[in-house]
Amino acid sequence: AESQERRAHTELLDGIDAVVWEAHPHPEDGLRVEGRCEVLLGRTAGELAAPGAWDELIEPDTRERVVERRRRLITAGRDHESTYPVRTPSGRVRHLRERVRVGVDADGRPATARAVVIDVTETVDAAERLRRRALHDELTGLANRALLTERLDHAVQGARRSGSPVALLLLDLDQFKEVNDSLGHDQGDRLLVAVARRLRDHVRESDTLARLGGDEFAVLLERDVTPRTTLQVAERILACFDRPFELDALSLQVGASLGVAIHPEHGTTAADLRRHADTAMYTAKRRGGGLAVYDPGRNRSSSQRLSLLSELRRAIDGGELLVHYQPIVTLSTGRIGAVEALLRWRHPRHGLVSPGEFLDGAEVAGIIRPLTQWVLARALDDLDRWRRAGLDLRLAVNVSVRNLYETTFADDVRRLLAAHDVDPSRLTLELTETQVVDDLARAHTALTGLTALGVGIAIDDFGTGHSSLTNLHALDVDEVKIDRSFVAAMEAGDATAETIVRSIISLARSLGLEVVAEGVESPDTVTRLSLLGCDRAQGFWFARPRPADDLVEFVTDHNRALDRPRGPAGEGHDGVARVGRGGGGATLEEGGRVP
């Protein structure tokens, strides 16, 4: 009967992928083994029965833990289960699940241990794939936000105990949106993969490189972290972007903005470190890219700016934004023929917020497109209303180079002009010199669609970007606006500033460009600019920015006053029109400088 039972038991084991071992009571003392040993483990039952042979199969990095746990639980007479990896003679790693039942003698002491062992490799591999998918970026294979957060939390906790610093680097690609918009998301994804591959080659093996989403990456430094080594890693990372990325026939040059925060100097919690590295990254982006280390002294103002940005989206639709208009005077006649639109934000708590507090952040945060469309729509609507009221003016509106590089921007402008029935020649779009000189070829391509519409193009703040007028002339611009800093210096008697202004005006006129001077605040400056050949000017001497509803009466009164016969006070012996306080302009006491 026992022989028949044994035979049935053997047949049962042969029918399933399992191995059974029995020990008295510990496996390292020798086993009785049966089942599909060679199929599962590449060993015969006899080989596995030798003392210690079974445990030798277990992978070294887990062996001691598995063996010690099994011994402890058998000694305690407790049934248990464990899963562990083994390596077969062929080198293949399998995962086994071992269920142990402990038999006791009459005194309750462990007498035998019997285990059923099955292969769970497929289940473990599937679980690992799911775990990897949950903790890794599917596109690049890098760690994702969840895994970075887990490791950052663990690193900060360890740093508190050991006192060793931890550094977090956050990186955001520049111009990536333009790649997506112009070449499509497939090419954008290929660029991200290429960036990830290059970043891997420029970080240390001990560092965690992650993609957080979109075009944002992170690097966590846990070993050998000092300000010097952290900056070395940061500089190596930025060096990745010195060379273009080759995607088949495409050669793409993109830059990056990198923010650095170090524990504990810049934050004692993981959340602080993330927030402050993010703040530093946006500081770098506002500077035009490159590297920025978190500056605690800027934290209060940075936090306020971030708060404002979160409220700006609401303000666009909530009626909190205003457009004021500063008149632009033709110096040869003294007449107001154009206005510049200037954005204002009447915040419910902070009052009138300066554009400098939120425009740079709006560019970085991706709010600049809806913001610019709102300003253009409002300003073109006002321009149409003025025309119907009998006031024919030109309108200048500042736009960001980020607007310019959007593939749909020219179509957006065309649509808005048509919606408000405005002749394109009445609109001038202003771009700052420092924005366009970074990539003149790209700017030229982007401006082509706008100039084809008949819209005027002006270069604002000219003189601050160290570019030549001949280069800018290649962009088909219509006018340059001399930066107010040169005008202010000239008013203060700076001979060098006056020489620079004279040179700009002379070269611009030779290239057929109109010249506008900004920040004019005295009659002497008006006279000197006129004698130098400047075409138009704006500033507090003429008028401060004012609401749209006040503009019709103000401009009409100003121009009508010039139409009346004027005596010597109206015109000097040099033939220069005298405009300003006596010509309907605002006094300097009306308020401080408005950007």
C-alpha positions in Angstrom: 0.0 0.0 0.0 2.8 2.4 0.9 4.5 1.6 -2.4 1.3 2.4 -4.3 0.9 5.7 -2.4 4.5 6.6 -3.2 4.0 5.8 -6.9 0.8 7.9 -7.0 2.7 10.7 -5.3 5.5 10.5 -7.8 3.1 10.5 -10.8 1.3 13.6 -9.4 4.6 15.5 -9.1 5.6 14.5 -12.6 2.4 16.1 -13.9 3.1 19.6 -12.4 6.1 22.0 -12.6 7.0 21.7 -8.9 9.7 20.3 -6.7 9.1 18.9 -3.2 11.9 18.8 -0.5 11.8 17.3 3.0 14.2 17.9 5.8 14.7 16.8 9.4 14.2 19.6 10.2 16.7 22.0 8.4 17.4 21.9 4.6 21.2 22.6 5.0 21.5 19.3 6.9 20.5 17.4 3.7 17.2 16.9 1.9 15.0 14.3 0.3 14.1 15.9 -3.0 11.6 14.8 -5.7 9.7 16.3 -8.6 10.7 18.0 -11.8 14.2 19.1 -10.6 16.0 19.1 -13.9 13.2 21.0 -15.7 13.0 23.8 -13.1 16.5 23.9 -11.7 18.8 22.0 -14.2 19.9 19.7 -11.4 19.0 16.1 -10.5 17.3 15.3 -7.3 20.4 13.6 -6.1 22.5 16.7 -6.6 20.0 18.9 -4.8 19.8 16.5 -1.8 23.4 17.1 -0.8 23.9 19.3 2.4 23.8 22.9 1.4 23.3 22.2 -2.3 19.8 23.7 -2.5 20.8 27.0 -0.8 23.8 27.4 -3.2 21.3 27.9 -6.0 19.9 31.0 -4.4 21.4 34.3 -5.8 24.2 35.6 -3.5 22.7 39.0 -2.7 19.5 37.4 -1.2 20.9 34.0 0.0 21.8 35.0 3.6 18.5 36.7 4.2 16.4 33.8 2.8 18.3 31.0 4.6 18.3 32.9 7.9 14.6 33.6 7.7 13.8 30.0 6.9 15.9 28.7 9.8 14.3 31.1 12.2 10.8 30.2 11.3 11.4 26.4 11.2 13.0 26.6 14.6 9.9 28.5 15.8 7.7 25.8 14.3 5.9 28.3 12.0 4.7 27.5 8.5 5.7 30.2 6.0 6.2 31.2 2.4 8.9 33.1 0.6 9.9 34.0 -3.0 13.5 34.2 -4.1 15.7 34.1 -7.2 17.9 31.2 -8.2 20.4 30.8 -11.0 20.4 27.5 -13.0 23.6 26.0 -14.5 22.8 27.6 -17.8 22.9 31.0 -16.2 19.2 31.6 -16.3 17.6 33.3 -13.4 14.3 31.8 -12.1 12.1 33.0 -9.3 10.8 30.3 -7.0 8.0 30.4 -4.5 8.6 28.1 -1.5 5.8 27.1 0.8 7.1 25.3 4.0 5.0 23.3 6.4 6.7 22.4 9.7 5.8 19.1 11.5 6.4 18.8 15.3 7.0 15.8 17.5 5.1 14.8 20.6 6.8 17.5 22.6 5.9 20.2 20.1 9.4 20.6 18.8 10.1 20.9 15.1 10.7 17.4 13.6 10.3 17.8 9.9 10.0 20.6 7.3 8.3 19.9 4.0 8.2 22.4 1.2 6.5 22.6 -2.2 8.5 24.8 -4.6 7.0 26.2 -7.8 8.4 28.4 -10.6 6.8 31.9 -10.5 9.3 33.5 -12.9 6.6 34.7 -15.3 4.5 36.2 -12.5 7.5 38.0 -11.0 8.7 39.3 -14.4 5.2 40.6 -15.2 5.0 42.3 -11.8 8.5 43.8 -12.4 7.4 45.1 -15.8 4.4 46.7 -14.2 6.5 48.2 -11.5 9.0 49.5 -14.0 6.3 51.0 -16.1 4.8 52.7 -13.0 8.3 54.1 -12.0 9.9 54.8 -15.4 9.1 57.0 -18.3 7.7 55.0 -21.2 9.2 57.2 -23.9 12.8 57.5 -22.6 13.2 54.7 -20.2 14.4 57.1 -17.5 13.1 57.2 -14.0 9.8 59.1 -13.8 8.4 61.7 -11.4 7.1 59.0 -9.0 10.5 57.2 -8.7 12.4 60.5 -8.4 10.1 61.6 -5.6 10.6 58.2 -3.8 14.4 58.5 -4.1 14.5 62.2 -3.2 12.4 61.5 0.0 14.7 58.6 0.9 17.9 60.7 0.1 16.7 63.6 2.3 15.9 61.3 5.2 19.3 59.7 4.9 21.0 63.1 4.7 19.4 64.2 7.9 20.9 61.2 9.7 24.4 61.4 8.1 24.7 65.1 7.5 25.7 64.5 3.9 24.4 67.0 1.4 21.9 66.1 -1.4 21.5 68.1 -4.6 18.6 68.4 -7.0 18.9 69.7 -10.5 15.9 70.6 -12.6 16.2 71.1 -16.3 13.8 72.4 -18.9 14.4 72.5 -22.7 14.3 75.8 -24.5 12.5 76.0 -27.9 11.0 72.6 -27.4 7.4 73.9 -28.0 8.6 75.4 -31.3 9.9 72.0 -32.3 6.6 70.3 -31.5 4.6 73.0 -33.3 6.7 73.2 -36.4 7.8 69.5 -36.9 5.1 67.6 -35.1 5.0 65.5 -31.9 6.7 62.5 -33.4 9.9 64.5 -34.0 9.5 66.1 -30.6 9.4 62.7 -29.0 12.5 61.7 -31.0 14.3 64.8 -29.7 13.4 63.9 -26.1 14.8 60.4 -26.6 18.0 61.9 -28.0 18.3 64.3 -25.1 17.8 61.5 -22.6 20.4 59.4 -24.3 22.9 62.3 -24.2 22.1 63.2 -20.6 22.8 59.6 -19.5 26.4 60.0 -20.9 26.9 63.2 -18.9 25.7 62.2 -15.4 27.5 59.9 -12.9 26.5 56.3 -12.4 25.4 57.1 -8.9 23.1 59.9 -10.0 19.3 59.5 -10.7 18.3 60.9 -14.0 14.6 61.3 -14.5 12.1 62.7 -17.0 9.3 64.5 -15.1 7.1 65.0 -18.1 7.0 67.2 -21.2 10.5 68.6 -21.7 11.4 68.7 -18.1 14.2 66.5 -16.6 15.8 66.1 -13.2 19.0 64.8 -11.8 19.3 63.7 -8.1 22.9 63.8 -6.7 23.4 61.7 -3.5 27.1 60.9 -3.5 30.1 63.2 -3.2 27.9 66.3 -3.1 29.6 69.6 -2.7 28.9 73.0 -4.3 31.9 72.4 -6.6 30.9 68.9 -7.7 27.3 69.9 -8.1 28.3 72.7 -10.4 30.6 70.4 -12.3 27.7 68.0 -13.0 25.5 70.9 -13.9 28.0 72.3 -16.4 28.5 68.9 -18.0 24.8 68.6 -18.4 24.5 72.0 -20.1 27.5 71.1 -22.3 25.1 68.4 -23.8 23.4 71.1 -25.6 26.4 72.7 -27.3 26.1 70.3 -30.2 22.9 70.0 -32.3 20.8 66.9 -32.1 20.8 64.9 -35.4 17.5 63.3 -36.2 17.9 61.7 -39.7 18.2 64.7 -42.0 17.3 67.2 -39.3 19.8 69.0 -37.2 18.1 70.6 -34.2 19.8 73.1 -31.9 18.0 73.5 -28.6 19.2 75.0 -25.3 18.3 74.3 -21.7 17.6 76.1 -18.4 18.9 74.5 -15.3 18.1 75.2 -11.7 20.1 73.9 -8.7 19.1 73.5 -5.0 21.2 71.8 -2.3 20.1 70.2 0.9 20.3 71.5 3.6 21.4 75.0 2.5 18.4 75.5 0.2 15.8 73.4 2.0 15.5 70.8 4.7 12.7 68.8 3.2 12.2 67.1 -0.1 9.3 69.4 -1.0 11.5 72.5 -0.2 14.3 71.2 -2.5 11.9 70.5 -5.4 10.3 73.9 -5.0 13.5 75.8 -4.8 15.2 73.9 -7.7 12.1 74.8 -9.7 12.4 78.5 -8.7 16.1 78.5 -9.7 15.2 76.9 -13.1 12.7 79.6 -13.9 15.3 82.2 -12.9 17.6 80.7 -15.4 14.9 80.6 -18.1 14.1 84.3 -17.5 17.7 85.1 -18.1 17.6 83.3 -21.4 18.8 79.9 -20.4 21.9 78.5 -18.7 22.4 77.8 -15.0 21.0 79.3 -11.9 21.5 78.3 -8.2 18.7 78.9 -5.8 19.0 82.2 -4.0 17.1 82.3 -0.7 17.1 86.1 -0.9 14.9 86.0 -3.9 12.5 83.5 -2.5 9.9 85.9 -1.2 9.6 87.8 -4.4 9.7 84.6 -6.5 6.9 83.1 -4.4 4.9 86.2 -5.0 5.5 86.1 -8.7 4.5 82.4 -8.8 1.3 83.3 -6.9 0.6 86.1 -9.4 1.1 83.7 -12.3 -1.4 81.3 -10.9 -3.9 84.2 -10.7 -3.1 85.6 -14.1 -5.0 82.9 -16.0 -8.1 84.0 -14.1 -7.4 87.6 -14.6 -7.4 87.2 -18.4 -11.1 86.2 -18.3 -12.0 88.0 -15.1 -11.9 91.6 -16.3 -8.9 92.5 -14.2 -6.6 93.4 -17.2 -6.5 96.9 -18.7 -4.8 98.4 -21.7 -3.6 102.0 -21.5 -2.2 103.9 -24.4 0.8 106.3 -24.6 0.6 108.8 -27.5 3.5 108.9 -30.0 4.2 112.3 -31.4 5.5 113.1 -34.9 8.3 115.6 -34.2 8.2 117.5 -37.5 4.5 118.4 -36.9 3.9 117.9 -33.2 0.8 115.9 -34.0 -0.1 112.6 -32.3 -0.4 110.0 -35.1 0.1 106.7 -33.1 -0.2 105.2 -29.7 1.5 102.3 -27.9 -0.6 99.8 -26.1 0.6 99.1 -22.6 -0.8 96.3 -20.4 -1.9 96.9 -16.9 -3.3 94.5 -14.2 -5.7 95.9 -11.6 -5.3 93.1 -9.0 -8.1 92.9 -6.5 -5.6 92.7 -3.5 -2.4 94.2 -4.8 -3.8 97.1 -6.8 -2.1 98.1 -10.0 0.6 95.4 -10.8 3.4 96.4 -13.1 3.9 94.3 -16.2 7.5 93.6 -15.1 6.0 91.6 -12.2 4.3 89.0 -14.5 5.3 89.3 -18.2 8.6 87.3 -17.9 6.9 84.6 -15.9 4.0 84.5 -18.3 6.5 83.6 -21.1 8.0 80.8 -19.1 4.7 79.5 -17.8 3.1 79.3 -21.2 0.5 82.0 -20.6 2.0 84.5 -23.0 -0.1 83.3 -26.0 -3.6 83.8 -24.5 -2.3 87.0 -22.9 -1.0 88.5 -26.1 -4.2 87.5 -28.0 -6.2 89.3 -25.3 -4.1 92.5 -25.6 -4.3 92.4 -29.4 -8.0 91.8 -29.4 -8.7 94.6 -26.9 -6.3 97.1 -28.6 -7.6 96.4 -32.1 -11.2 96.8 -30.8 -10.2 100.2 -29.4 -8.5 101.2 -32.6 -11.7 100.4 -34.6 -13.8 102.4 -32.1 -11.5 105.4 -32.5 -11.6 105.2 -36.3 -15.4 105.2 -36.2 -15.2 108.2 -33.9 -13.1 110.0 -36.5 -9.7 109.5 -35.0 -7.3 107.7 -37.4 -4.3 106.4 -35.5 -1.6 103.8 -35.9 -1.3 101.2 -33.1 1.9 99.7 -31.6 1.7 96.5 -29.6 4.5 94.7 -27.8 4.8 91.0 -28.5 7.2 88.3 -27.2 9.6 86.4 -29.4 7.7 83.3 -28.1 4.6 84.6 -29.8 6.7 85.2 -32.9 8.0 81.6 -33.1 4.5 80.1 -32.7 3.6 78.7 -36.1 0.0 80.0 -35.8 0.9 83.5 -34.8 0.6 85.1 -38.2 -2.8 83.4 -38.7 -3.9 84.7 -35.2 -3.0 88.2 -36.2 -4.7 87.9 -39.6 -7.9 86.6 -37.8 -7.9 89.4 -35.3 -7.4 92.1 -37.9 -10.3 90.8 -39.9 -12.5 90.4 -36.8 -12.0 94.1 -35.9 -12.0 95.4 -39.5 -8.5 97.0 -39.1 -6.2 97.7 -42.0 -2.9 95.7 -41.3 -0.9 98.8 -42.1 -2.3 100.5 -39.0 -0.7 97.9 -36.7 2.9 97.7 -35.7 4.2 94.8 -33.7 7.2 95.6 -31.4 9.9 93.1 -30.5 12.8 93.8 -28.2 16.2 93.8 -29.8 17.7 91.4 -27.2 15.0 88.8 -28.1 15.6 88.8 -31.9 19.4 89.0 -32.0 19.7 85.6 -30.4 18.7 83.9 -33.7 18.4 86.4 -36.6 17.8 83.7 -39.2 15.0 82.2 -37.2 13.5 85.6 -36.6 13.6 86.4 -40.3 11.7 83.2 -41.1 9.1 83.9 -38.5 8.6 87.6 -39.5 8.0 86.7 -43.1 4.4 85.7 -42.5 3.7 89.0 -40.6 5.3 91.3 -43.2 3.3 89.5 -45.9 0.1 90.6 -44.0 1.3 94.3 -44.3 1.8 94.6 -40.6 4.7 96.9 -39.5 7.6 95.6 -37.4 9.5 97.6 -34.9 12.6 96.8 -32.9 12.1 98.0 -29.3 14.8 99.0 -26.8 17.3 99.4 -29.6 20.9 99.8 -28.4 20.7 97.3 -25.6 21.4 94.1 -27.6 24.7 95.0 -29.3 23.4 94.2 -32.8 24.0 96.2 -35.9 21.3 98.0 -37.8 22.4 96.4 -41.0 21.7 93.0 -39.5 18.2 94.1 -38.3 17.5 95.6 -41.7 17.7 92.1 -43.1 14.7 91.3 -41.0 12.5 93.7 -43.1 11.7 95.8 -40.0 10.1 99.2 -40.5 11.4 101.2 -37.5 13.7 101.2 -34.5 12.9 102.6 -31.1 15.8 104.0 -29.2 16.0 102.7 -25.7 15.0 105.1 -23.0 18.3 104.7 -21.2 20.2 106.5 -24.0 17.5 109.3 -24.1 17.7 109.7 -20.3 21.6 109.9 -20.5 21.4 112.4 -23.3 19.0 114.5 -21.2 21.5 114.4 -18.4 24.2 115.9 -20.7 26.1 112.7 -21.5 27.9 113.5 -24.8 28.6 109.8 -25.5 24.9 108.9 -25.3 24.1 111.8 -27.7 26.7 110.5 -30.1 25.2 107.0 -30.0 21.7 108.4 -30.6 23.0 110.5 -33.5 24.6 107.4 -35.0 21.5 105.3 -34.7 19.3 107.9 -36.3 21.8 108.5 -39.1 22.2 104.9 -40.0 18.5 104.1 -39.6 17.6 106.9 -42.0 20.2 105.7 -44.6 18.5 102.3 -44.4 15.0 103.7 -44.8 13.9 103.0 -41.3 11.9 105.3 -39.1 13.2 106.2 -35.7 11.2 106.6 -32.5 12.7 107.9 -29.2 11.3 106.6 -25.9 11.3 108.2 -22.5 11.4 111.9 -23.6 10.9 114.1 -20.5 12.1 117.6 -21.4 11.6 120.2 -24.1 15.4 120.4 -24.7 15.5 116.7 -25.6 12.6 117.2 -28.0 14.5 119.9 -29.7 17.8 117.9 -29.9 16.0 114.8 -31.2 14.3 116.9 -33.9 17.5 118.4 -35.0 19.2 115.0 -35.2 16.4 113.8 -37.5 14.4 111.6 -35.2 11.0 110.9 -36.7 8.8 110.4 -33.6 9.0 110.3 -29.8 7.0 109.4 -26.8 7.4 110.1 -23.1 6.0 112.0 -20.2 6.8 115.4 -21.7 4.0 114.7 -24.2 1.7 112.5 -22.3 1.5 109.6 -19.9 -0.4 106.4 -20.8 -4.1 106.8 -20.4 -7.3 104.7 -20.7 -8.9 104.1 -24.1 -12.0 106.1 -23.3 -9.9 109.3 -22.5 -7.8 109.1 -25.6 -10.2 110.5 -28.3 -10.7 113.7 -26.5 -7.1 114.0 -25.5 -5.7 113.4 -29.0 -8.3 115.6 -30.7 -7.7 118.5 -28.4 -3.9 118.1 -28.8 -4.0 118.0 -32.6 -6.6 120.8 -32.8 -4.5 123.1 -30.7 -1.7 122.6 -33.2 -4.0 123.5 -36.1 -4.7 127.0 -34.5 -2.4 129.8 -35.6 0.6 129.9 -33.3 3.0 132.6 -32.4 6.7 132.5 -31.7 6.1 130.3 -28.7 4.8 127.6 -31.0 7.9 127.5 -33.3 11.4 128.5 -32.7 13.8 130.0 -35.2 15.2 126.5 -35.9 11.8 125.5 -37.3 11.2 122.8 -34.7 7.6 122.3 -33.6 7.2 123.1 -29.9 5.1 120.4 -28.3 4.6 119.1 -24.8 3.1 120.8 -21.8 2.0 123.7 -24.1 0.6 121.3 -26.7 -1.9 119.3 -24.6 0.7 117.0 -23.1 0.8 115.9 -19.5 2.9 117.5 -16.9 5.7 115.6 -15.2 3.8 115.9 -12.0 1.0 113.6 -13.3 2.8 110.5 -12.1 5.9 108.4 -12.0 7.5 106.7 -15.0 5.2 104.0 -16.4 6.9 101.3 -18.4 
